């Protein structure tokens, strides 16, 4: 059943004053490998239909993956009954009104046609490169198609299809490892030669790491670590709900210069160098929204509910899917840290003493109001001395405000890397050089 049919069934069956239907379909295939061989190939095809029924200011939500006519009618009835049981919410201003939505092409037929054999061929190249150098490779290659449709009784009707690919590998030696990852919506972004070379360069350079004293050091973050900074900042408070509830690192800082003036962070859902979607999960067109502009904090992203809580505010097109479990709030899903003009090699040459970090892992929030995060380095941590990588060091644990980290940004790389985001969508992140970063202990 296509989305037009789903929307017609839902709207005709609903007795609610306002009704919304969100349909999402995903067809995702994964080839996973370890110890230099493929060990898993899986495909999942699923659909999710979410109905919101509105009675006055009461909202009921029901979710199903059954698209048969009778099941859709039952879904509408469950949402309507749920709305009857809700308390009035005077802050709810109604479902969004229709707005023009730009067309953005982010569908690659090659992704849709990608076979397990083709993914396995890419995996095979990575594994042969690793084995030939005496190492062991693990990782995965994912290809997926995603279709979204949103309609409501006020006239909103929006559809979009997109593709996503993601490939990552960790190549391991006896006491070291190297990481590489790439993402995008075109199949051509998967370059197994480049992935293998990137990971192999780190594992070869990282052999026999030594202990290093924790402390505060200047650092150069590879794109993988930079992406973690951006995504944790998004998770900890780039949405308006977190600001309105007083739990965001933005609280008390909007309009202030809180980061270095070379830092500009933008959410742009229509930029085809990312993985674009032209509208959000309410059918509202995505706006280009500056989060931080030349170091100055501009403000959070909004959905229709959080915009309705502030006089004169409009949604920026960043709604997440409605859920019976509660409101998560708006989230930026297409983050870009605008690149600078400094090559990575030049950053390293400019550093007298500091650390070069491939990526972070197991990062967790300690204090959301200041975006203080703890975590560990992984898959290649190196000492830089007199403009050269001196030797590898063992991984370090850090506890650091990510806002403070960007305040101390001294250079931003010229080549961003697009990486699939843990909060949905993708993040475009170049390497960065930071004047200070606080490490608290070594890891074992």
N, C-alpha and C positions, 0 to 999 in steps of 0.2 A: 504494500500500500504506500503510495507517495504522500508527501506532506500535505498537499492540497486536500486529499481525501481525509487524512487524519484530522486536519483543522475543521473541515466541514462537519464531520461526525461529532466532534467535541462541541463546536459552537451550537449546532442544532439540538444537541442533547442537554445543554446546560440551562437550568432554570435560574442561575445566579445573575446578579445585576451586572457583574463584569466577569469575564472569563479569559484565561490565558492558557495556551498550550505550548509547551516547549518539547520538541522532539530531537533527540540526538541519536545518531547511529555511528558506530565505530567498527571498522574492519581492520584488525591489527594482527600482524604476523611477526614472530620473533624467532631468530636463530641464535642460540646461545652456544658458546664454546668454552672449553677449559682443557688444560694440559695438551694444548696444540691440536685439539680435535673437536668437531661438533658433537654435542651430547644432547641437544634438545632443539626441536623445531615445533612451534605451536602457532595456531591461528585461532583468534577469538572474534566472533561476530556477534554484536549485541546492540540492542536498541533500548532507549529509555524515554518514556513519555511522562512528562510532569504537567499536571493540570493545577492551576490556581483558580479557585472560585471565590468571588468577593460578594459579601452581603453587607452593605453599608461600609463600615471600616473593619469588618471582620474578614479574615482571609483563611481559607482552608486549602491544604495542599495534599495531593495524592500522587503516587509514583507507581509506574508499572513498566514492564518490558513486553507486554502483550498488545499487539496492534490490531487484533481482530475487532470488528465492529462492536459486538456485544461487550467485549472487555473494555473498550474505550468508553462506552456508555456507563458501565459500572464504575469506571475510574472517575468519570464526571460526577456521578452520584456520591462517591466517597468523598471527593473534594468538597462538594456542597454540604454534606452532612458534617464534615470537619469544620467548615466555616461557621455553621450554626452553633458549634460548641466553643468557639473562640470568644474572648472578651473584645469589646470595642477597642480599637486602637486609633485615637484621634490623630496620631502622627502619620498614619497611612493616608496618602493623598490620592490614591487611585493608581490604576495601571497606566503605563506610558501612552502618550498619543503618538500617532504615526509621524515619522520624519523621513526625509529623503535619505536613502542609504547608497553610498558609492559602490560601484562594482570593483572588486579587487580579485584578480586571478591568483590563486595560490593552490591550484590543482595540477599535478603532474601525472599524466596518464602512465608514464613509465613506472611510477611508484605503485599504481594500481595493478599494473601487469607484472610486477616483480615476482619472480618465482623463488621457491626454496633453493633451487639449484643456483640461481644467481647470487643469492645471499651467501650460500655455502662457498661459492667460488671466491667471493671477497674475503670470507673468513679464512679460506685455505691459503690465500696469499699472505695474510697476516701471520698465520701459524707457521708457514714455511720460512718466512723471514725470521721469526723468533727462534725456531728450531735450528736454523742454519747458523745462528749466532750463539747457540748453546743455552737459550732461555726458553721459558714456558709462557704461552699467551692464553689469556682468558678474556671473555667479554661478550658482547652481543651486538647484533644488528637488527633493528626494528624498522619495518615499513608499515604505514597505516594510512587509512582513509577515514575522514571524519565529515559527517553531514549534520548540519544543524538547521532547524526551522523553528521560528517563533511567530505566533499569531495571537492576537487578542480581539475581543469583541469591539474594541474602539477603532479598529482599522489597521492595526499593525500587522504586517505580513512580510517576513524576511526569510530568505533561504541562502545557504552558503555551503559549498563543498571545498574541502582542503585536503592536502596530503602532508604527511610528516615522515621524515626519516631520521634515525639516530643511530650512530655507530660509536662504540667505545671499546677500548681494550686496555688491560693492564698486563704488561709483560714483566715477568718476575725472574730474578736471579736468586742466588742462594741467600743473600742478605740485603737485597735492594729491589726496587720496582720502578716502572715508568708508566705513565698514564697518557692516553690520547683519546679525544672525543670530538665528534663533529655532528651537527644537526642542521636541518633545513627542511624545505618543502619540495625540493627537487632531488631526484635520485642521484644526479651527477655530483652532489656534494660529498657522497661517500667515495673517498679516494683511499683504498686500502694501502697503497704504497706510502702515501703521506702519513696515514695513521701509524703504520708500523715504524716508519722512520722516526716519527716524533716520540713514540714510546721507547723505542730502542735507544735513542740518544740519551734519554734520562736514565734508563737502567744501566747503560754502560758507564755513564758519568757518576752514577750513584753507588758503585761497588765499594764495599768496605767502609760504610759510614762510621764516623766517630762521635762520641759524646760531645755535647757543646753546652756551655753554661747558659741557663735561662737568663733573660733580662730584657731590656728594651733596646730594640735594634731598628735601624732603617731596613726596609724590605723592598724587594721587587716581587710582585705577585704576577704569576702567569694568568692567562685569561680564565682558567678554571677556578682559581682562588678569587679573582675579581667577581666572577659570577655569583659566588657564594655571598659576598658582601651585598650585592644588589638584591638577591633573592631574600636574604634574611631581613634587610631593611624593608622590603615589600611586605613580608609576612608580619613584621613587627610594627607596622603602622603607616603604610602608604595609603590605606583606605580610610574613607571618611568615618566609618563606624568606629574604628579604633580611636580616632581623634575625638569624636563626639562623646565617647565613653571615658576619655581621659587616660588611655593606656598606650598612647603612641609616642614615639620619640619626636614626633612633630609638635606635640603640645607645648605651647609657650615659645615656639621657635619660628613660626610662620612669618615670613617677611624678613627674617634675619639672615646674615651671612654666616652659615654654619659649616661650610666646607670650603676648600681652596677654590679660587676663582677659575681654575681650569676644569672644574667638575660641573658637567651638565648631564643630568639624568632625565630622560624623556620616555614616556610611554606612547607608542605610536602603533596602533592596530592596523594601519593600512600600508606600512612600509614593507615593500616586497623583499627587502633584504633580510627581513625577519620571517616569521610565520604568520602572515596577516589574516585576521578575521575583521570584516568591516562593521560588525555590530556585536552587541553583547548578548547575554542570555535573556534579556527582556526585549530584544529587537531594537534597541537604541543605538544609533550610529556611534562608533568610537571616535572620540576627539583626540587630536594630538595634545597631550597634556604634559607640560613641563613639571617635573617633581622638584628638581633642583636646577636652577639656571645661573650659570657662572658663580656657583657657590651659594646662591641665595635660595632659601627654601620657599617654594611657591605654594605648595599645598597638596592635599590628598586627592585621590580620584573618588568619584561619586557614582552611585546608582540612583534610581528614582526615589527609593525610600529615604536614603540619607540626604539627598538633595531637598526632599520635601520637608525635612526637619529644620532647614535654614531658609530664611526669607530671601526670595529672589534667586536662589541657587538652582541650577539645572544639572541633570545627570551628565556625566562625562562619557557615559557608555562603558561602564566597567562592572556591571552587575555579574555576580556569580549565579549558578543555578539555584533556584529556590529549593528548600529542603524541609521536610517535616521535622527534622531534628533541630532546626533553629536557623537563625540568620547568621551567615558568615560575614557578609558585608562585601563591598566592592574591593576588587584586587586588580592591580596592573599586571597584565599577562604578556605584554610586548615591550619589555624594558630595553632601553639602549643607553649605555654610557657612551656619550659622544667621544670618538677617538681624538687623540692629539696628533702630534707630528714627530714623536720621538721613537725611533726604532728600538726594539728590545736590546739589541747589541750596544746601542749608545747608552741606554740606561745602565747596563752593567758596567760599561767603561767609566761612567761618571761616578760610580760608588766607591768610596774609600774603604769602608767596612760595612758589611750588612749581610742579609740573607736573601737568597732566591728561592721562592716557594712555588711548587707546581700546583698544588691544590690543598684544600681543606676537606675534612670529613668529620662526621658525627658532631656537627655544630649545633649548639642548643642555646636558647636565650637565657641569660641570667637576669637581666634587668631591662624590660622592654621600653621603659620611659627614656632610657639613654642608649638603647640599642647595644647593650653590653652582651657579648656572645662569647661562649667558651667552645673550644674545639681543638683539633689536632691537625698538624701538617701530615702529608702523605704522598707517597709515590715520587719522591725527589725533593729533598731540602738540601740546600747547598750554601756554603760560606763564600761570600765575595770579599776579596781583599785586593786593594790597589787596582780596581777595575777589571779583575779577572775572577772566574770561578776557581777557588783555591782547592776545595775538596768537599765531598758530601758529609753531611752530619745526620745524626739520628733524628727522628721526628720529634717535634716539640709540641707541647700543649700551650695554648694561649687563652687569655681572658682579656678582651679588648672591646671598647666601644667602636662600632663600625662607623658611626658618625664622626668620632674623633679621628679615626683612621683616614677618612676622606678629607678631613680638615688639614691633615698633614701631607696631602698629595703633592708631589713635586714634579711629576711628569706622567703623561698618559700616552700609551702606545698608539701607533698609527694603524695597526692591523687588528681589528676586533675579530672575535670568534663567536659564532652563533651556537648556543648550547640549549638543549631541551631543558625546560625549567621544571623544578619540583612543584611550583605553584600553578602549573599549566602554561601553555604557550612556550615561548622561548626567550632567552636573554642574550643580548649582544654585548660582549665584554672584551675590551682590549687589556693588555697588561698595564699595570700601574706601578709607579714608584712612590712609596710612602716614607716620610721622614722618620716616623716612629711607629712601632708595633710592639705590644707587650707580651712576652712569653713567660710563663709561670713555672713550667717544669718540663722535664724530658719524658718521653713515653718509652715503654718497653714492649 
